Amino acid sequence: MQGFFSTVFSRPIVIGALRVSFVVGCVLNLINQGEALLAGAGISWGHVVLNFLVPYAVSSYSAARNQLTNRAAP
Protein backbone atom coordinates (compact mmCIF):
# COMPACT_ATOMS: atom_id res chain seq x y z
CA MET A 1 0.00 0.00 0.00
CA GLN A 2 2.92 2.33 0.70
CA GLY A 3 4.07 1.94 -2.91
CA PHE A 4 0.62 2.86 -4.18
CA PHE A 5 0.45 6.11 -2.22
CA SER A 6 3.97 7.14 -3.14
CA THR A 7 3.06 6.49 -6.78
CA VAL A 8 -0.25 8.39 -6.57
CA PHE A 9 1.50 11.43 -5.10
CA SER A 10 4.47 11.36 -7.47
CA ARG A 11 4.99 14.58 -9.40
CA PRO A 12 4.16 13.27 -12.91
CA ILE A 13 0.90 11.69 -11.80
CA VAL A 14 -0.19 14.74 -9.78
CA ILE A 15 0.52 17.08 -12.70
CA GLY A 16 -1.27 14.83 -15.18
CA ALA A 17 -4.27 14.41 -12.89
CA LEU A 18 -4.47 18.18 -12.33
CA ARG A 19 -4.55 18.76 -16.08
CA VAL A 20 -7.29 16.18 -16.59
CA SER A 21 -9.22 17.53 -13.62
CA PHE A 22 -9.08 21.08 -14.95
CA VAL A 23 -10.42 20.17 -18.39
CA VAL A 24 -13.04 17.65 -17.25
CA GLY A 25 -14.06 19.80 -14.26
CA CYS A 26 -14.68 22.82 -16.49
CA VAL A 27 -16.79 20.74 -18.88
CA LEU A 28 -18.77 19.17 -16.02
CA ASN A 29 -19.41 22.58 -14.46
CA LEU A 30 -20.69 23.92 -17.77
CA ILE A 31 -22.95 20.90 -18.18
CA ASN A 32 -24.21 20.85 -14.59
CA GLN A 33 -24.40 24.56 -13.83
CA GLY A 34 -24.22 26.28 -17.20
CA GLU A 35 -27.74 27.58 -17.00
CA ALA A 36 -27.12 29.15 -13.59
CA LEU A 37 -23.83 30.64 -14.78
CA LEU A 38 -25.44 32.19 -17.86
CA ALA A 39 -28.36 33.53 -15.83
CA GLY A 40 -26.05 35.08 -13.25
CA ALA A 41 -27.64 33.01 -10.50
CA GLY A 42 -25.75 31.50 -7.62
CA ILE A 43 -23.90 28.27 -8.11
CA SER A 44 -23.44 25.33 -5.83
CA TRP A 45 -19.83 25.45 -4.62
CA GLY A 46 -20.06 21.90 -3.30
CA HIS A 47 -20.80 20.70 -6.81
CA VAL A 48 -17.96 22.79 -8.21
CA VAL A 49 -15.52 21.11 -5.83
CA LEU A 50 -16.84 17.65 -6.67
CA ASN A 51 -16.72 18.37 -10.41
CA PHE A 52 -12.96 18.88 -10.08
CA LEU A 53 -12.20 16.43 -7.28
CA VAL A 54 -13.78 13.34 -8.84
CA PRO A 55 -11.87 13.55 -12.17
CA TYR A 56 -8.66 14.19 -10.23
CA ALA A 57 -9.21 11.10 -8.07
CA VAL A 58 -10.12 8.88 -11.02
CA SER A 59 -7.20 10.08 -13.12
CA SER A 60 -4.59 9.75 -10.38
CA TYR A 61 -5.88 6.33 -9.29
CA SER A 62 -5.92 4.91 -12.79
CA ALA A 63 -2.46 6.32 -13.62
CA ALA A 64 -0.98 4.87 -10.43
CA ARG A 65 -2.59 1.45 -10.97
CA ASN A 66 -1.33 1.42 -14.55
CA GLN A 67 2.18 2.33 -13.48
CA LEU A 68 2.26 -0.30 -10.73
CA THR A 69 0.88 -2.96 -13.07
CA ASN A 70 3.51 -2.16 -15.69
CA ARG A 71 6.28 -2.41 -13.06
CA ALA A 72 5.03 -5.83 -11.93
CA ALA A 73 4.77 -7.25 -15.46
CA PRO A 74 7.75 -9.35 -16.57
C-alpha positions in Angstrom: 0.0 0.0 0.0 2.9 2.3 0.7 4.1 1.9 -2.9 0.6 2.9 -4.2 0.5 6.1 -2.2 4.0 7.1 -3.1 3.1 6.5 -6.8 -0.2 8.4 -6.6 1.5 11.4 -5.1 4.5 11.4 -7.5 5.0 14.6 -9.4 4.2 13.3 -12.9 0.9 11.7 -11.8 -0.2 14.7 -9.8 0.5 17.1 -12.7 -1.3 14.8 -15.2 -4.3 14.4 -12.9 -4.5 18.2 -12.3 -4.6 18.8 -16.1 -7.3 16.2 -16.6 -9.2 17.5 -13.6 -9.1 21.1 -15.0 -10.4 20.2 -18.4 -13.0 17.7 -17.3 -14.1 19.8 -14.3 -14.7 22.8 -16.5 -16.8 20.7 -18.9 -18.8 19.2 -16.0 -19.4 22.6 -14.5 -20.7 23.9 -17.8 -22.9 20.9 -18.2 -24.2 20.8 -14.6 -24.4 24.6 -13.8 -24.2 26.3 -17.2 -27.7 27.6 -17.0 -27.1 29.2 -13.6 -23.8 30.6 -14.8 -25.4 32.2 -17.9 -28.4 33.5 -15.8 -26.0 35.1 -13.3 -27.6 33.0 -10.5 -25.8 31.5 -7.6 -23.9 28.3 -8.1 -23.4 25.3 -5.8 -19.8 25.4 -4.6 -20.1 21.9 -3.3 -20.8 20.7 -6.8 -18.0 22.8 -8.2 -15.5 21.1 -5.8 -16.8 17.6 -6.7 -16.7 18.4 -10.4 -13.0 18.9 -10.1 -12.2 16.4 -7.3 -13.8 13.3 -8.8 -11.9 13.5 -12.2 -8.7 14.2 -10.2 -9.2 11.1 -8.1 -10.1 8.9 -11.0 -7.2 10.1 -13.1 -4.6 9.7 -10.4 -5.9 6.3 -9.3 -5.9 4.9 -12.8 -2.5 6.3 -13.6 -1.0 4.9 -10.4 -2.6 1.4 -11.0 -1.3 1.4 -14.5 2.2 2.3 -13.5 2.3 -0.3 -10.7 0.9 -3.0 -13.1 3.5 -2.2 -15.7 6.3 -2.4 -13.1 5.0 -5.8 -11.9 4.8 -7.3 -15.5 7.7 -9.4 -16.6 
